[in-house]
Amino acid sequence: METYTAMRQFADSWALLAMTLFFLGVVAFIFRPGAKKAADRAAAIPFDHDVIETQKSERNAGGKPQNTFPHSARKED
């Protein structure tokens, strides 16, 4: 039972402190300046394929391709 007691004591003190510091670090990372732009770009990833398909269909129709998402990673030709 000594191992269990030692592990329990470690978990009650240092592991809790480590998890708390990790949580605070993640929160600070998310709310840092400039994180909104990266979060918006990541949120638009599922729609990037739709933008590319729209641009291809506009090219086939003879129109100039338009970038519907201003934060899209794909550059206009």
C-alpha positions in Angstrom: 0.0 0.0 0.0 3.0 2.4 0.2 3.0 2.9 -3.5 -0.7 3.7 -3.6 -0.3 6.2 -0.8 2.7 7.9 -2.4 1.0 8.1 -5.8 -2.2 9.5 -4.1 -0.2 12.1 -2.2 1.7 13.1 -5.5 -1.6 13.4 -7.4 -3.2 15.5 -4.6 -0.3 18.0 -4.7 2.1 18.3 -7.6 -0.1 16.7 -10.3 -3.0 19.0 -9.5 -0.6 22.0 -9.6 0.8 20.8 -13.0 -2.7 20.4 -14.5 -3.8 23.8 -13.2 -0.7 25.4 -14.8 -1.3 23.6 -18.0 -5.0 24.8 -18.1 -4.0 28.4 -17.4 -1.4 28.1 -20.2 -3.9 26.9 -22.7 -6.4 29.7 -21.7 -3.6 32.3 -22.1 -2.6 30.8 -25.4 -6.2 31.0 -26.7 -6.8 34.6 -25.6 -3.5 36.0 -26.7 -3.5 39.0 -29.1 -3.7 37.8 -32.7 -5.4 34.5 -31.9 -8.7 35.6 -33.5 -7.2 35.6 -37.0 -5.8 32.1 -36.6 -9.1 30.9 -35.1 -11.1 32.4 -37.9 -8.8 30.8 -40.5 -9.1 27.4 -38.8 -12.8 27.7 -38.6 -13.1 28.3 -42.3 -11.0 25.2 -43.3 -14.1 23.0 -44.0 -15.4 25.7 -46.4 -12.2 26.2 -48.4 -13.1 23.3 -50.8 -16.4 25.1 -51.5 -14.5 28.3 -52.4 -12.2 26.5 -54.8 -15.2 24.8 -56.5 -17.0 28.2 -56.8 -13.9 29.8 -58.4 -13.6 26.9 -60.9 -17.2 27.2 -61.9 -16.8 31.0 -62.3 -13.8 30.5 -64.5 -15.8 28.0 -66.7 -18.6 30.6 -67.0 -16.1 33.2 -68.1 -16.3 35.4 -65.0 -13.5 36.6 -62.8 -13.0 34.3 -59.8 -14.0 36.0 -56.6 -12.6 35.1 -53.2 -15.8 34.8 -51.0 -13.8 34.4 -47.8 -11.3 37.3 -47.3 -9.3 35.2 -44.9 -9.0 32.2 -47.2 -5.5 30.8 -47.7 -6.0 30.4 -51.5 -4.8 33.3 -53.5 -6.6 34.7 -56.5 -5.0 34.2 -60.0 
